[in-house]
Amino acid sequence: MRTHFAALLAFMVATGCAIASDVVVKGAGPDDLLKLREGPGLSHKIIIGLPNGTRLTRQNCVTNDSNLWCRVSLADRPGISGYVWADYLAPR
């Protein structure tokens, strides 16, 4: 059983799948907001701006234009979801 679990976990990591985790917005400037976008990249439409401290649930992450983007949803409003630049996420 452990072998099957280890193989499944290795497959998930290798394919970019991830188990959802709780994160918080961190590192946006005092007068700035992290942009929640419709897709992974700067060319995608902005849905909303997120201030430091915003609690999110992170799903999977993908690389686009050499940047890591994560699909997230707001912890207190899970119906609002999109992509943010992973550099501005910290574990909570």
N, C-alpha and C positions, 0 to 999 in steps of 0.2 A: 504494500500500500504506500509506503514512504517513497518508493522508487517512482510510482505513478504520480504522486504529488510533486516530487522534485522535477520530473519531466514536464509536467503541466506548467509549473512555475517558470522553468527555463524557457518554455515555448512562449509564454505570455511576455516575458521580458524581451525576448528576441524579436517578437512581432510588434512591439510597441504597445501592447495592451497593458493596462494597469488597473489595479484595484482602486476604487474611489478613495480619496483621502481628504481630510479637512485641512484647508490652508487659509492664509490671511494675506491680504494685499500689504506689501511692505516695500518701501523704497521710492514711492512716488514723492515728488517734491511737495513742500508745504502748500503751495498754490497750484498743484497739478493733480490730475486724476489718471489712473490706469484705464485705458480704453478697452471696454468689452466689445469685441468685434464679431460680425456674423461668420467669419471664416479665419483660418490661420494665416494672417499676413496683413501688412499695412494697406493693401489695396481694398480690403473688405470694409464694408460700411460699419460705422461705430453705432453700437446699440445704446450704450450708456457709459458714463465715466464713474470709476470706482475710487473712493478715497482710501488712504492708508487705514488699515484696521478692518476693512470689509471682509466678512467671513464668507468663504467660498467652499464648494465641494469640487475637487479636481477629479476629472475622469482620465482620459488618455491625453498624451502629448505627441506632437508631430513636429518634424523639422521642416521649415519653409524659409528659403533665402538665408540659410545658415543660422537661423534663429529658432529656438525651441518655443512652440506655442502649445498651450494646454487648453483643452475644452473644460470649462467650468460652469457651475450654476451657483446662483446666490443661495447661501445656506438658509436664509429665512424666506426666500421666494424662489423655490426650485424651478418654477416655470420660466424664469429668466436665465438664459444660458447663452454661451458663446465662447470665444477664444480670447485669451490674454497671453502676453509675453511672459514666459516662465521665470525670467529673471526677477520679476516683481512679486513672486509668491514665496511665502515662508510657511513652514509647518505651524499648526496651532495646537 
